[in-house]
């Protein structure tokens, strides 16, 4: 028992010595840990609020687009790209502005928007979307072969139906009817039965069949 008491006493002394030597470090470590935990919670709260604000701004942008309010569209797009560039909503906004610029024939501006979207895309889905916009721009510029190259460079499996339809369009431009048919079929296969674009792609496929019969 004496040995037990001595061992307990000796261990206690060693613990006290260790605490005297390292007590400040422990206190600092505990304090730092608490600060980090609190800071992490604060950061998550800030991030959630930031994302929510970006989502609200994007929703307002969509309302402006629906009502064709040009000034409001420009203002909200700029706000998203300036103040919320670290969110997916800004990439969506830049890509949609690129589409509008393509429709307006302002291809240089569209190219700038697409490059911005590619630079700020933070995950595979967003990167795939930005690459798809790039392929769409190249097709609008009449660069069918470059369109195919851009589509081939896309990573991920998102937007398959849109990408394959665009591939079919580019292949038609290049006179590759059989390959275009396969691309349109792949686009339809990737769509749901009620997809609005399904009928459009089917029409393109049917047109190829008619053209094939006429050329036979």
Secondary structure, 3 states (H helix, E strand, C coil): CHHHHHHHHHHHHHHHHHHHHHHHHHHHHHHHHHHHHHHHHHHHHHHHHHHHHHHHHHHHHHHHHHCCCHHHHHHHHHHHHHHCCCCHHHHHHHHHHHHHHHHCCCHHHHHHHHHHHHHHCCCHHHHHHHHHHHHHHHHHCCCHHHHHHHHHCCCCCCCHHHHHHHHHHHHHHCCCHHHHHHHHHHHHHHCCCCCCCHHHHHHHHHHHHHHHHHHC
